């Protein structure tokens, strides 16, 4: 359980991140880093910081920066190291593997890890995309329907 002050910074950052503009994204990153200073074992904050870094390029309308992508990967792995039951970082690592490394097997392993723990809409959606890439339309459709149902 995170400290109360760390949780306050986390919640503030979540609100800021939802604003989808470069200034709010920067504030969200700052507040997430502050939450992690206060509670270095806050797995969900590591995951959220990675998401803010990942989204920075999108909200700024810029091309992804390799160093930032690598930082995201490191933060997702740290979140998993602290709490292997937090499932969102696995989905993010799978999307990373698909988008930047074209490593379909690694992506599938990450997604299967999530789904082994129970239903998860984002994992089903990502698995649908993966199967589409691999030309497995029937499997893709099945996982897309499951994602929609969830």
PyMOL commands that set and color helices and strands:
alter all, ss='L'
color gray80, all
select helices_A, chain A and resi 4-17+22-38+43-60+66-82+88-101+104-116+121-133+137-149
alter helices_A, ss='H'
color red, helices_A
deselect
rebuild
show_as cartoon
